[in-house]
Amino acid sequence: MLNQRKHFNKEALIENIGADDCFIKTLLETYFKSFEAYMDTVKNAIYNNDRELFRKTVHNIKGSSSTIYFEIMTDLFEQLERTELSEQEKFLGLITEIEKEYSFLKIDAI
């Protein structure tokens, strides 16, 4: 499923919100600024076994990713959202994939 999805589906974003490049750049910059804080919160929630904070934060960043058509990132957060806190190895793998995707998007999307 992930291999059929786009990192950033800019065409779909433009089609659905009718935004110009300047507005899209602002959206992306806002996303990237908030991403690291969200990820710190996710990691702290995992460390503290705070399931409610974890689910809320992952759901929020998944929604933000979906809204701006970061399709692979959305899929990764959806997987993370379905993962139990006790599945540490799976968490670590998904967090690593999310961080790689974030690095790619920061370079490629803007």
N, C-alpha and C positions, 0 to 999 in steps of 0.2 A: 504494500500500500504506500509506504513512504517513497518508493522510487518513482511513483507516478505523480507525486505531488511536487509543487514548485517550492523553492526556498522562499521566494517573494513573487507573488502573482500581482505584479503592478497593474497589468491590464484589467484584472477583475476589480482592483481597488478603484481605478479611474472610472470604470464602467458603473460601479455601484454608488460612488459618492461624487463623481463628476469633478474631482479635484485636479488642480493644476500642479505642476512640479514643485512650486514653492510651498503649497499647502502640504503636499506629500512629504517633502523634506522636513517640515515642522512636525508632522505626525511621527516620522521615523526618529527624529532627534528626541522627542518626548518619550517615546517607547524606550530608546536606548538609555536615556537618563534614569528612568524608573526601573529598568530591568535588574540592575545590580542590587538595588535595595530590596526588590522582591526576592531575588535569589538568596540574599543574606537572611531574609526572614524565613524562607523555605528551609535553609540549612539549619537555622536555629530551632525551628519547629521540629525538625527531624531529631536533632541533638537532644532537645528537651522532651521528646515524645509527646508533643502538643498536636494531636490529630486535628483539632478544630482549626487552629491557626494554619496548619499545613494545608488542609483542604481549601480553606478560604483563599489563601494566598495563591495556591496553584490554580484555582479556578479563575481568579482575577487575571493572572498573567496569561492563562490560556485564552480567556476572552479578548484580552488586548491583542494577542498574537493573531487570533482569528479575525478581528476587526480590520487589521491592516494587511490581511492575506499573507501572513508568514505561515504557509501551509505545513511545512515540515515541523516547524516549532510548535504549532498548534497540536499536531499529532503527538509529538514528544510529551507535551504537557498533559495531554489527554491520557497517555500511558502512565505518566507519573501520578496523575490524579487517582487512577484506579489501583495504584500500588499500595499495599499495606505497609505501615511504618516498620513492621518487623522484618520486611524483606530488604535488609540493608544492602546486600550485593546488587540487587536489581536497582535500588535507589542510586547507588554509586555509578552504575553503568548509565542510567538515564541522565543523571546530573552531568556526567562527562559528555554525553551526546548533546545535551542542551547547551552546555558551555561551548562546545565546538560549533554548533549551529549559530549561536550568538556571535562568535568571532567571525564566522563566515558572513553573516548578515551585516555586521557593522562595516565590513569592507565592501561588500557587494551591493547592498541595497541603496546606499546613499550616493 
